[in-house]
Amino acid sequence: MTGVIARSKGSPVELVSIVVPDPGPGEAVVDIETCGVCHTDYHYREGGISDDFPFLLGHEAAGRVSAIGDGVTNVKVGDFVVLNWRAVCGECRACVRAEPWYCFNTFNATQKMTLEDGTELSPALGIGAFAEKTLVHSKQCTKVDPAADPAAVGLLGCGIMAGLGAAMNTGNVGRGDSVAVIGCGGVGTAAIVGAELAGASTIIAIDRDPKKLVTAQRLGATHVIDSSSLDEAGVVAAVQALTNTFGADVVIDAVGRPDTWRQAFYARDLAGTVVLVGVPTPDMMLEIPLLDVFGRGGSLKSSWYGDCLPERDFPMLTDLFLQGRLPLGEFVSERIAITDIEQAFTSMARGDVLRSVVVI
């Protein structure tokens, strides 16, 4: 079996032989068909998540269940699944209060995949899908319609679900709302698509890269703001100018920096909602007058995995894709071999792609 690992911080990824054990109780082995190249995999490679090297990278994946362990009832051999990294426990305080999308005790496989010399691998987000096969907890497998293109629906496993959910679940965008999205990479563009699905009437895409704004407009943005020559106040003023001076009902920060969060905070209407879905780094600090927080009211939210419930959301969104109502295929910028992942990181950093998808 082969898989792609990051052996040490900042080193190029390597294609190596790995050992995938037979599934134990509650576990499943999945034959990977496709896996998207996500920013999170790059952060793992750079040591930005933890230092538990070597990492088996890849997590935004679709494939077929090839083996199951004792006690597994939610999937069977042959099922077509999208992998998820929120396998809800059903017992923690979030699950008990009927908010399983916040589950604080999610499942991963108990056994470890290894290198041939026995070195244990740390699978990215508990999945590790840049591989021919991977071992996961069975509840990390979400069955979807097998008629769907794996390269497209596999993206629901992370970034695209994060963006869609930031608008539809966390932001609770409704019919006629105005929405602004700061940062139009894969996650931000998915938030734009989610806002359109939810019925938003004004959808404003904000980015420094004109190419990304063209894509955002093609996928649902009604207005675009090129922020490359604007300061924070300029971005806020531009949003206000497009929303009758009030600001947007929902502003989604898909970048995750102090300056973009402040833009989101001040670009929303009074009592509006800010959704942070871009992930900050540990060193980032935010300073804002507390009186402004009180005086502007509304909701300041973080969106974890788009606040999704995989068993509810993945099948529904797959059906919308098959009906032609959700353009998941537009996010697949290129299909690449497993040996091309390092180049895919470069393309991602340049902003040339929404998603490179590895086809196993």
C-alpha positions in Angstrom: 0.0 0.0 0.0 1.3 3.5 -0.7 0.6 6.9 0.8 1.9 10.4 1.0 3.5 11.5 4.2 5.1 14.7 5.6 8.2 13.3 7.4 9.3 16.6 9.1 8.5 20.3 9.2 8.7 22.0 5.8 10.2 19.0 4.0 8.7 17.9 0.6 6.1 15.3 0.8 7.1 11.7 0.1 5.3 8.7 -1.5 6.1 5.7 0.7 4.8 2.2 1.5 2.4 2.1 4.4 0.8 -0.6 6.5 -3.0 -0.4 7.0 -4.2 -2.9 9.6 -7.4 -4.9 9.3 -10.3 -3.0 10.9 -10.9 -3.6 14.6 -14.2 -3.0 16.4 -16.0 0.1 15.2 -13.4 0.6 12.4 -13.6 0.5 8.6 -11.0 0.4 5.8 -11.9 2.6 2.8 -10.4 2.3 -0.7 -9.8 5.9 -1.6 -10.9 7.0 -5.1 -10.3 10.8 -4.8 -8.9 13.3 -2.3 -8.7 17.1 -2.5 -5.6 19.0 -1.7 -6.6 21.3 1.2 -4.8 24.1 2.9 -5.0 22.1 6.1 -2.7 19.4 4.6 -0.2 22.2 3.8 -0.4 23.4 7.4 0.3 19.9 8.7 3.3 19.7 6.4 4.6 23.0 7.8 4.0 22.0 11.4 1.2 24.5 11.9 -1.2 21.9 13.4 1.1 19.9 15.6 4.5 18.3 15.7 3.4 14.7 15.6 5.4 13.8 12.5 5.3 11.8 10.3 1.8 12.8 9.1 -0.2 10.7 6.6 -1.7 13.6 4.7 -5.1 14.0 3.0 -8.6 14.1 4.4 -11.1 15.6 1.8 -11.9 12.2 0.3 -14.4 9.8 -1.2 -14.1 6.1 -1.7 -15.6 2.6 -1.1 -15.7 0.7 2.1 -13.6 -2.5 1.6 -13.7 -4.0 5.1 -15.4 -3.4 8.4 -14.7 -4.4 12.0 -16.9 -6.0 14.6 -20.0 -4.0 15.7 -20.1 -1.8 12.6 -23.7 -1.3 11.4 -23.8 2.2 9.8 -21.9 1.0 6.6 -21.2 -2.2 4.8 -18.6 -3.4 2.4 -19.1 -1.8 -1.0 -20.8 1.4 0.2 -19.7 4.6 -1.5 -18.8 7.1 1.2 -17.5 10.6 1.8 -15.1 10.7 4.8 -15.7 13.2 7.6 -13.7 14.3 10.6 -16.6 14.9 12.8 -17.9 11.5 13.7 -20.4 12.4 16.5 -20.4 10.4 19.7 -24.1 10.9 20.6 -23.2 11.1 24.3 -21.3 14.3 25.1 -22.9 17.5 26.5 -23.3 19.0 23.0 -24.9 15.8 21.6 -27.2 15.5 24.6 -28.5 19.0 24.2 -29.4 18.2 20.5 -26.4 20.1 19.0 -24.3 17.2 17.6 -22.6 19.5 15.1 -20.7 20.8 18.1 -19.8 17.2 19.3 -16.8 17.5 21.8 -15.9 13.8 21.7 -15.6 12.8 18.0 -14.4 9.4 17.0 -11.2 8.3 15.2 -9.8 4.8 14.5 -8.2 3.2 17.5 -5.4 1.4 15.6 -2.5 3.2 13.9 -1.4 3.0 10.4 2.4 2.7 10.1 5.4 2.8 7.9 6.9 -0.6 7.0 9.4 -0.2 9.8 6.6 0.1 12.4 6.8 3.9 12.8 3.3 5.1 13.7 1.7 7.6 11.4 -0.5 10.6 12.4 -3.4 10.7 9.9 -4.5 14.3 8.9 -7.7 15.1 10.8 -7.9 11.5 11.8 -8.3 10.4 8.1 -5.0 10.2 6.1 -6.5 9.8 2.6 -3.5 10.5 0.3 -3.3 6.8 0.1 -4.7 3.8 -1.7 -6.5 2.7 1.5 -7.1 4.3 4.9 -8.3 3.2 8.3 -11.0 5.3 10.0 -13.8 4.9 12.5 -16.9 3.7 10.8 -18.8 6.8 11.8 -16.3 8.9 9.8 -17.9 7.2 6.7 -21.0 9.0 5.4 -22.9 7.2 2.7 -23.9 9.2 -0.3 -25.4 8.5 -3.8 -22.9 6.4 -5.7 -23.9 8.1 -9.0 -22.0 11.2 -7.9 -18.5 12.1 -9.2 -16.1 11.2 -6.3 -13.8 14.2 -7.2 -16.7 16.6 -6.6 -18.6 15.2 -3.6 -15.4 14.2 -1.9 -14.8 18.0 -1.4 -17.7 18.0 1.0 -15.3 16.3 3.4 -13.7 19.5 4.5 -13.3 22.9 2.7 -16.4 23.1 0.6 -18.6 22.0 3.5 -16.9 24.6 5.7 -17.8 27.3 3.3 -21.3 26.2 2.5 -22.0 25.6 6.2 -20.6 29.0 7.2 -23.4 30.6 5.2 -26.2 28.1 5.5 -25.7 26.7 9.1 -23.6 29.2 11.1 -24.7 32.4 9.4 -28.3 31.2 9.0 -28.5 33.2 5.8 -32.2 33.6 4.7 -34.2 34.7 1.8 -33.6 38.3 0.8 -30.5 38.7 3.1 -27.4 40.6 2.1 -24.1 38.7 2.5 -20.5 39.8 2.1 -17.7 37.2 1.9 -14.1 38.3 2.6 -11.6 35.9 0.9 -12.7 34.0 -2.2 -10.6 30.9 -2.2 -12.3 27.5 -2.1 -13.9 28.1 1.3 -15.1 31.6 0.6 -16.4 30.7 -2.8 -18.3 27.8 -1.3 -19.8 30.3 1.2 -21.0 32.4 -1.8 -22.6 29.3 -3.3 -24.2 28.5 0.1 -25.6 32.1 0.4 -27.1 31.8 -3.1 -28.7 28.4 -2.2 -30.1 30.0 0.9 -31.8 32.7 -1.0 -29.6 35.8 -0.4 -30.5 38.6 -2.7 -27.2 40.5 -2.5 -23.9 38.6 -2.3 -20.7 40.6 -2.2 -17.4 38.9 -3.0 -14.2 40.6 -1.6 -10.7 39.6 -2.5 -7.4 41.1 -3.6 -7.1 38.7 -6.6 -9.1 39.7 -9.7 -9.1 36.1 -11.0 -10.8 34.9 -7.8 -13.5 37.6 -8.1 -14.3 36.5 -11.7 -14.8 32.9 -10.4 -16.9 34.2 -7.4 -19.2 36.1 -9.7 -19.6 33.1 -12.0 -20.6 31.0 -9.0 -23.2 33.4 -7.5 -21.7 36.7 -6.3 -23.9 39.7 -7.4 -21.2 42.3 -6.7 -17.4 42.2 -6.3 -15.0 44.4 -4.4 -11.3 44.4 -5.4 -9.6 45.1 -2.0 -6.1 45.2 -3.3 -6.0 49.0 -3.1 -8.3 49.5 -0.2 -7.6 49.8 3.5 -10.0 48.5 6.2 -12.2 51.6 6.1 -12.3 51.4 2.3 -13.6 47.8 2.3 -16.2 48.7 4.9 -17.4 51.7 2.9 -17.5 49.7 -0.3 -19.8 47.1 1.4 -22.0 49.9 2.8 -22.3 51.5 -0.6 -23.8 48.2 -1.9 -26.2 47.8 1.0 -28.0 51.1 1.2 -25.3 52.4 3.6 -26.4 49.9 6.3 -23.9 47.1 5.9 -24.6 43.4 5.1 -26.8 41.2 7.2 -24.2 38.5 7.3 -20.4 39.0 6.8 -18.2 35.9 6.4 -14.5 36.1 7.0 -12.9 33.3 5.1 -9.4 34.6 5.6 -9.0 34.6 9.4 -6.8 37.6 10.1 -7.3 40.5 12.6 -7.7 43.0 9.8 -10.2 41.0 7.8 -12.2 40.2 11.0 -12.4 43.9 11.8 -13.6 44.5 8.2 -16.3 41.9 8.7 -17.3 43.4 12.1 -17.7 47.0 10.8 -19.1 46.0 7.4 -22.2 44.3 8.9 -25.5 45.9 9.6 -26.5 46.7 13.2 -27.6 43.5 14.9 -26.0 41.6 11.9 -23.9 38.5 12.1 -20.1 38.0 11.7 -19.0 34.4 10.9 -15.3 33.6 11.2 -14.5 30.5 9.1 -10.9 31.3 8.1 -8.5 29.8 10.7 -6.1 32.3 12.5 -2.6 31.4 13.6 -1.8 31.2 17.3 0.1 34.4 17.3 -2.7 36.6 16.0 -4.3 39.1 18.4 -7.4 41.2 18.0 -8.1 44.6 19.6 -11.4 46.3 19.2 -13.4 48.8 21.5 -15.7 46.8 23.7 -18.2 49.6 23.4 -18.4 48.9 19.7 -19.1 45.2 20.4 -22.0 46.2 22.8 -23.3 49.0 20.6 -23.5 47.1 17.3 -25.2 44.1 18.9 -25.9 41.0 16.7 -23.9 37.8 16.7 -20.2 37.1 16.5 -19.7 33.5 15.6 -17.0 31.0 14.6 -17.9 28.2 12.2 -16.4 24.8 12.9 -16.6 22.6 9.8 -19.5 24.7 8.7 -21.4 23.5 11.8 -22.3 20.5 9.7 -23.8 17.2 10.7 -22.3 14.9 8.0 -25.0 12.3 8.1 -27.6 15.0 7.5 -25.7 17.4 5.2 -23.6 15.2 2.9 -26.4 13.1 1.4 -28.6 16.2 0.9 -25.9 18.3 -0.8 -24.9 15.3 -3.0 -28.5 15.1 -4.1 -28.5 18.8 -4.9 -25.3 18.3 -6.9 -26.9 15.4 -8.9 -29.9 17.6 -9.6 -27.7 20.3 -11.0 -28.5 22.8 -8.2 -25.1 22.7 -6.5 -22.1 23.3 -8.7 -19.6 21.1 -6.8 -17.9 20.2 -10.1 -16.8 23.8 -10.5 -14.5 23.5 -7.5 -12.5 20.8 -9.2 -9.8 22.8 -10.9 -7.6 19.9 -11.9 -7.4 16.1 -11.4 -3.8 15.1 -10.5 -1.8 12.0 -9.7 -0.8 11.2 -6.2 2.8 12.1 -7.2 1.8 15.7 -8.0 0.8 16.8 -4.5 3.8 19.0 -3.9 3.1 20.9 -7.1 -0.5 21.2 -6.1 0.6 23.0 -2.9 2.4 25.5 -5.1 -0.6 26.0 -7.3 -2.8 26.5 -4.2 -0.4 29.1 -2.7 -0.5 31.0 -6.0 -4.2 31.1 -6.0 -4.3 29.2 -9.4 -6.9 26.6 -8.2 -10.0 26.2 -6.1 -9.1 22.6 -5.6 -6.6 20.1 -7.0 -8.0 16.7 -6.6 -5.9 13.6 -6.4 -7.3 10.6 -8.3 -6.1 7.3 -6.8 
